[in-house]
Amino acid sequence: MQIGIIGLGYVGLPLAVAFAESGCEVVGLDVDRSKVEALNERRSYIEDVPSSALEPLGERLRATTSYEELAACDAVILCVPTPLSDSREPDLTYLVESGEALAQVLRSGQLVVLESTTYPGTTRDRLLPILEKSGLTAGSDFHLAFSPERIDPGRTDYTVKTTPKLVGGVTEASTERARELYAEICDTVIVLSTPEAAELAKLLENIFRSVNIALVNELAQLCDRLGIDVWEVIDAAASKPFGFMRFDPGPGMGGHCLPVDPFYLAFKARQHDFYPEFIELAGKVNQAQPSFCVERIERALNGVRKPVNGSRILILGVSYKGGVGDTRESPALKIIGRLQDLGAELSYHDSFVPELPGHGLASVDLDEALRDADVVAIVTAHPDVDYEAVVAKAPLVVDFRGITRGIEAENVIRL
Ligand SMILES: NC(=O)c1ccc[n+]([C@@H]2O[C@H](COP(=O)([O-])OP(=O)(O)OC[C@H]3O[C@@H](n4cnc5c(N)ncnc54)[C@H](O)[C@@H]3O)[C@@H](O)[C@H]2O)c1
């Protein structure tokens, strides 16, 4: 089977590798030439895919910028970004552009699958008419389905193969073709009755996380007022073997999915005169968490008679989660921006993020920075940092991830 993957990012590249490893011939397409060149030179730019995994794939994986090369594929999977516009509404530009380019080369018998996260109705109402500009009819001449990507970058216990895959096609035949496709690489494929159900299922998964994270973030703020250790409370509640699922508080939500997806559903809901207050409240609480963290750093400095203005503040970890270099929507960026505005002498260390050009910063040497800092704020906990050494060397540590739990020290303040 020959598979085309459009968009070779966090979602598309691992998927391309999974299909190539299963024996399929994969053509990866991206508009970013540097990614195409890197892949053809067998250099990975995604943490979850080591370059050593690309070498054995030989000719089974090649990358291109030319849509014409997709004409020979049996199936084409779209993994392009679905961000928000400046006015926080769904921005389907990448989807429309890639769909239009695909329509130029679409041929009879092909299966097209959308994996990008989006609101219910996108596959049928937006992508289908674009692809039918080819002159072909969906469901008879070509097949069309939605199958959400459920990847969690940095996670190793569940993979593309072991995470059940949802599929929903615009016709039964499209659903069946999509089921057969993913059965090549996934242990379990779950069939849904429509693409809309599959689109909404993906949003539910992410909104579920957003709402629960908002709940524990709010609890962390309350515990701060009450003088109760939020981590102890969550550990205790999580000891219940049923009816409770653990979520940890933190500096706020980041990444491409959790801060973005609720807006996709809210947009769709508004079109139907429905205002999902619960979902929007969760977004509001999570968006406010970086400001709470800045206030926590201010109070920590105040305790040692120092103002933020002129203090040397080291931010430890700036990506949105541990073990990855993705800084999209990272709360660290908001915390850094606010502290810079307040006049802090700010530096950061993150071995996954060499520079933050938007803030005029580059990652500094950890040992040196620990010696110089007035306060160290742990915003993202990476696996390569020795936090015992951080606590031992830094005069003052504010920990927003609970990673220093278990370290007895007077100079640590936890969320
Ligand atoms: N990153 C995640 O953890 C994750 C998890 C599940 C779902 N998703 C969803 O998957 C989709 C892709 O996310 P991602 O994180 O892989 O994004 P990404 O930015 O890492 O990758 C997208 C790629 O698409 C390319 N692209 C953009 N326009 C194109 C076009 N017209 N033709 C060809 N290529 C084009 C970009 O150059 C980029 O390399 C989004 O809808 C996202 O919400 C992401």
The ligand as an SDF file (V2000), in Angstrom:
LIG
                    3D

 44 48  0  0  0  0  0  0  0  0999 V2000
    0.8900   17.9030   18.6750 N   0  0  0  0  0  0  0  0  0  0  0  0
    0.0270   17.1270   19.2950 C   0  0  0  0  0  0  0  0  0  0  0  0
    0.2770   16.6510   20.3880 O   0  0  0  0  0  0  0  0  0  0  0  0
   -1.3010   16.7680   18.6730 C   0  0  0  0  0  0  0  0  0  0  0  0
   -2.0190   15.6920   19.1990 C   0  0  0  0  0  0  0  0  0  0  0  0
   -3.2380   15.3370   18.6220 C   0  0  0  0  0  0  0  0  0  0  0  0
   -3.7310   16.0850   17.5580 C   0  0  0  0  0  0  0  0  0  0  0  0
   -3.0300   17.1460   17.0730 N   0  0  0  0  0  0  0  0  0  0  0  0
   -3.6050   17.8670   15.9460 C   0  0  0  0  0  0  0  0  0  0  0  0
   -2.9400   17.4610   14.7600 O   0  0  0  0  0  0  0  0  0  0  0  0
   -2.8160   18.5510   13.8490 C   0  0  0  0  0  0  0  0  0  0  0  0
   -1.3600   18.7930   13.5070 C   0  0  0  0  0  0  0  0  0  0  0  0
   -0.6650   19.1480   14.6900 O   0  0  0  0  0  0  0  0  0  0  0  0
    0.9180   19.0630   14.8090 P   0  0  0  0  0  0  0  0  0  0  0  0
    1.2240   19.2430   16.2490 O   0  0  0  0  0  0  0  0  0  0  0  0
    1.4430   17.8650   14.1020 O   0  0  0  0  0  0  0  0  0  0  0  0
    1.3240   20.3830   13.9930 O   0  0  0  0  0  0  0  0  0  0  0  0
    2.7870   20.7590   13.4460 P   0  0  0  0  0  0  0  0  0  0  0  0
    2.8020   22.2330   13.2890 O   0  0  0  0  0  0  0  0  0  0  0  0
    3.8390   20.0940   14.2790 O   0  0  0  0  0  0  0  0  0  0  0  0
    2.8230   20.0780   12.0040 O   0  0  0  0  0  0  0  0  0  0  0  0
    2.0230   20.4670   10.9520 C   0  0  0  0  0  0  0  0  0  0  0  0
    2.8370   20.4640    9.6650 C   0  0  0  0  0  0  0  0  0  0  0  0
    1.9740   20.7920    8.5720 O   0  0  0  0  0  0  0  0  0  0  0  0
    2.7190   21.5430    7.6400 C   0  0  0  0  0  0  0  0  0  0  0  0
    1.8230   22.2570    6.7320 N   0  0  0  0  0  0  0  0  0  0  0  0
    1.1340   23.4040    6.9460 C   0  0  0  0  0  0  0  0  0  0  0  0
    0.4160   23.7280    5.8570 N   0  0  0  0  0  0  0  0  0  0  0  0
    0.6340   22.7670    4.9340 C   0  0  0  0  0  0  0  0  0  0  0  0
    0.1830   22.5430    3.6140 C   0  0  0  0  0  0  0  0  0  0  0  0
   -0.6730   23.3820    3.0070 N   0  0  0  0  0  0  0  0  0  0  0  0
    0.6420   21.4590    2.9500 N   0  0  0  0  0  0  0  0  0  0  0  0
    1.5120   20.6210    3.5330 C   0  0  0  0  0  0  0  0  0  0  0  0
    1.9740   20.7630    4.7920 N   0  0  0  0  0  0  0  0  0  0  0  0
    1.5490   21.8330    5.4740 C   0  0  0  0  0  0  0  0  0  0  0  0
    3.5800   22.4300    8.5100 C   0  0  0  0  0  0  0  0  0  0  0  0
    4.7090   22.9240    7.8020 O   0  0  0  0  0  0  0  0  0  0  0  0
    3.9680   21.4770    9.6540 C   0  0  0  0  0  0  0  0  0  0  0  0
    5.1810   20.8030    9.3920 O   0  0  0  0  0  0  0  0  0  0  0  0
   -3.4930   19.7290   14.5470 C   0  0  0  0  0  0  0  0  0  0  0  0
   -4.8380   19.7770   14.1560 O   0  0  0  0  0  0  0  0  0  0  0  0
   -3.4100   19.3580   16.0090 C   0  0  0  0  0  0  0  0  0  0  0  0
   -4.4420   19.9480   16.7650 O   0  0  0  0  0  0  0  0  0  0  0  0
   -1.8120   17.4900   17.5970 C   0  0  0  0  0  0  0  0  0  0  0  0
  1  2  1  0
  2  3  2  0
  2  4  1  0
  4  5  1  0
  4 44  2  0
  5  6  2  0
  6  7  1  0
  7  8  2  0
  8  9  1  0
  8 44  1  0
  9 10  1  0
  9 42  1  0
 10 11  1  0
 11 12  1  0
 11 40  1  0
 12 13  1  0
 13 14  1  0
 14 15  2  0
 14 16  1  0
 14 17  1  0
 17 18  1  0
 18 19  2  0
 18 20  1  0
 18 21  1  0
 21 22  1  0
 22 23  1  0
 23 24  1  0
 23 38  1  0
 24 25  1  0
 25 26  1  0
 25 36  1  0
 26 27  1  0
 26 35  1  0
 27 28  2  0
 28 29  1  0
 29 30  1  0
 29 35  2  0
 30 31  1  0
 30 32  2  0
 32 33  1  0
 33 34  2  0
 34 35  1  0
 36 37  1  0
 36 38  1  0
 38 39  1  0
 40 41  1  0
 40 42  1  0
 42 43  1  0
M  CHG  2   8   1  16  -1
M  END
$$$$
